[in-house]
């Protein structure tokens, strides 16, 4: 993302910047985008001969120049031991090419489905690496964009086993966010060569609206209609205020003491609580300001209502979700707020 705040005024040149730096950077970016577009999009990526690239590092080039100087000196001075040392080191360099390339070859990368987060919070991505052969060491992962500002997440993969590496991305706005391209690299064992590959995951991260902080108090809950309240009152079990646990019930509703005695989960349900409904409406958040501020306030209200164990619903322009409670209901409403247009 471009940083407009640090861009120099039009017609002026930033101090220390070459006149053709910006066009050159644009050409490199277009070339990088074209190169990445050649790679398929998938949450599973197996490394093989066709998608692993390898080149000498700066230390590798220095090592090659040193070998050349040693070879020239051995020829000029007829040093037999110099020949032995030069070709021995050259053989080690050739073997390191095979070892560096083999560290990545055959490894399978898989991205686990990322969990939703709120805008402004870091989303943790888990990459599982499966190794079909011997142990692999010194594998690093990082996002492709801004490589100089990031540090690799290094890990070792045991033989015939798996290892997990963690990456994090920061969505700044609500909605869906594509996972950036990932670079996987290694310099094992000697650091003379660098083998790498580019991986474009297909998963996306859902960012809920950032909750308003501090948020105003929740709106006043209203009584449910008569037939609905009577129907909910009849759902209780033979014990007053206790019923069998249902999917979506919060932890606050579970009667843990009774569950420990009978060996089954039971939930608390009082007639007074179940007959009142809290509606989180678009018009009630009008004092927040623009649409994004309203969504932030509604997101904060959803979290507050869920933490208090209330029955709450959501009304947006053209969208209505009936009152319910539970973590699944909260996620459904937050998802609606994140994708609302």
SVG drawing of the C-alpha trace seen along z (x, -y; Angstrom):
<svg xmlns="http://www.w3.org/2000/svg" viewBox="-50 -21 106 62">
<polyline fill="none" stroke="black" stroke-width="0.4" points="0.0,0.0 1.4,-3.4 2.2,-5.8 0.8,-9.1 1.7,-10.9 5.4,-10.6 5.2,-11.3 7.0,-14.5 4.9,-17.3 4.3,-17.1 7.2,-18.6 9.7,-18.2 12.2,-15.5 12.6,-13.8 16.1,-14.3 18.5,-11.4 16.2,-9.9 17.4,-9.3 15.3,-10.9 14.4,-7.5 13.9,-5.6 10.1,-5.7 9.7,-4.5 12.3,-1.7 10.4,-0.7 7.1,-0.6 8.7,1.6 10.0,4.0 6.6,4.1 4.9,4.9 7.5,7.6 6.9,9.1 3.1,9.1 3.5,10.7 5.8,13.4 3.4,14.1 0.4,14.3 2.1,17.3 1.7,19.3 -1.6,21.0 -3.7,20.1 -4.1,22.9 -4.1,23.5 -1.9,26.6 1.5,26.2 3.9,29.1 7.5,28.0 9.2,29.8 11.7,29.2 9.4,26.9 8.7,24.3 11.9,24.1 14.5,21.6 18.1,21.4 20.9,18.8 24.2,18.1 24.0,15.7 26.5,12.9 28.6,15.3 28.4,17.8 29.7,15.3 32.5,14.4 33.2,18.1 33.4,18.6 35.8,15.6 38.0,17.0 38.1,20.4 39.1,18.7 41.9,16.8 43.1,20.0 43.1,21.8 45.1,19.1 47.6,19.0 48.0,22.8 48.6,22.7 51.2,19.9 53.1,21.4 52.5,25.0 51.1,25.8 49.8,29.3 48.3,28.8 46.7,25.7 45.0,27.8 43.8,30.3 42.3,27.6 40.7,25.7 39.0,28.7 38.0,30.0 36.3,26.7 34.7,26.6 33.3,30.1 31.8,28.9 30.2,26.0 28.7,28.4 27.3,30.7 25.8,27.7 23.7,26.9 22.1,30.3 21.6,30.1 20.1,26.6 17.7,27.5 16.8,30.8 15.8,29.0 12.7,27.7 12.1,30.4 9.1,32.6 7.8,30.5 4.0,29.8 2.7,26.6 -0.9,26.3 -2.7,23.2 -5.3,23.8 -8.5,21.8 -7.8,18.5 -10.2,17.4 -12.0,14.0 -10.6,11.1 -11.7,7.5 -10.2,4.7 -7.0,3.5 -6.2,6.8 -3.5,9.2 -4.7,12.3 -2.6,15.4 -2.1,17.7 -0.9,21.3 1.1,23.0 1.6,26.8 4.6,28.2 4.6,32.0 7.9,33.7 7.9,37.1 11.6,37.7 14.5,37.0 14.7,34.0 14.7,30.5 16.4,27.6 16.4,23.9 13.1,23.3 11.9,19.7 8.6,18.2 7.5,14.5 5.1,12.5 6.2,11.5 5.4,7.8 8.0,5.5 10.5,8.3 13.1,6.0 10.8,4.9 9.9,8.5 11.6,11.3 11.4,14.9 9.5,17.4 12.2,20.1 11.4,23.7 12.7,27.3 10.6,30.2 11.3,33.6 11.7,36.7 8.4,38.1 6.6,35.5 5.0,32.1 5.9,28.6 3.8,25.5 4.9,22.0 3.0,18.8 2.6,15.7 0.5,12.7 -1.3,10.1 -3.0,6.9 -6.4,6.1 -7.1,2.4 -10.7,2.4 -13.7,4.7 -14.5,7.2 -12.6,9.9 -8.8,9.7 -6.8,11.9 -3.7,13.6 -0.6,12.1 1.8,14.3 4.2,16.2 7.9,16.7 9.5,19.9 13.3,20.0 16.3,21.8 20.1,21.3 20.9,24.6 23.5,25.9 26.4,23.4 24.6,20.3 26.3,20.3 23.1,20.8 19.5,19.6 16.6,21.8 13.1,20.2 9.6,20.6 6.5,18.4 3.2,19.5 -0.2,17.8 -2.7,19.1 -6.4,19.0 -7.8,18.4 -9.1,15.0 -9.4,13.4 -12.7,12.0 -12.3,8.8 -15.2,7.7 -15.8,4.0 -13.5,2.6 -15.6,2.3 -16.2,-1.2 -14.3,-1.9 -15.7,-3.1 -19.2,-2.2 -22.4,-3.7 -24.7,-1.5 -26.9,1.1 -30.4,0.1 -33.2,1.0 -34.6,4.5 -38.3,4.9 -40.8,7.6 -41.3,10.2 -44.8,10.7 -47.3,12.7 -47.4,15.9 -43.7,16.0 -43.1,15.5 -45.5,18.3 -43.9,20.6 -40.4,20.0 -41.8,20.4 -43.0,23.9 -39.6,25.0 -38.2,25.4 -37.7,28.8 -39.5,30.3 -37.1,28.3 -37.9,24.6 -35.4,22.5 -33.4,25.5 -33.5,27.2 -31.3,29.5 -28.2,27.8 -28.7,26.7 -26.1,25.8 -25.3,22.1 -25.8,21.7 -23.2,19.6 -21.0,20.8 -22.8,18.4 -26.0,20.4 -24.6,23.8 -25.4,25.0 -22.1,26.6 -23.0,28.0 -26.0,29.8 -24.1,30.9 -21.4,32.5 -24.1,34.4 -26.2,35.8 -23.4,36.1 -25.2,34.1 -25.0,30.4 -28.0,28.4 -28.6,24.7 -30.3,22.0 -33.4,20.5 -35.6,18.2 -38.9,16.9 -38.1,13.3 -34.9,13.3 -36.3,15.4 -39.3,13.1 -37.3,10.0 -35.6,9.2 -32.9,6.7 -32.9,5.2 -29.7,3.6 -31.0,1.3 -29.3,-0.8 -31.3,-3.9 -30.3,-3.4 -26.6,-3.9 -27.3,-7.1 -25.5,-9.3 -22.2,-7.5 -21.9,-9.4 -21.2,-7.8 -21.9,-4.3 -18.5,-2.8 -18.9,-4.4 -22.4,-2.9 -21.1,0.5 -18.4,0.2 -20.9,-0.7 -23.2,2.2 -20.2,4.6 -19.4,3.4 -23.1,3.9 -23.1,7.4 -20.1,8.3 -21.6,6.7 -24.9,8.4 -23.3,11.8 -21.0,11.3 -24.2,10.5 -26.0,13.6 -28.9,11.6 -31.2,12.5 -30.5,9.9 -31.3,9.4 -30.0,7.1 -31.8,4.7 -29.9,3.2 -31.4,1.5 -32.8,4.4 -31.5,7.0 -33.0,8.5 -31.9,11.3 -34.3,12.5 -33.2,12.4 -31.1,15.3 -28.1,15.9 -24.9,17.9 -21.5,17.7 -22.7,18.9 -25.4,16.1 -22.8,13.5 -20.5,14.6 -23.4,14.5 -24.2,10.9 -20.6,9.8 -20.2,11.4 -23.3,9.5 -21.8,6.3 -18.5,7.0 -20.0,7.7 -22.8,5.1 -22.9,2.7"/>
</svg>
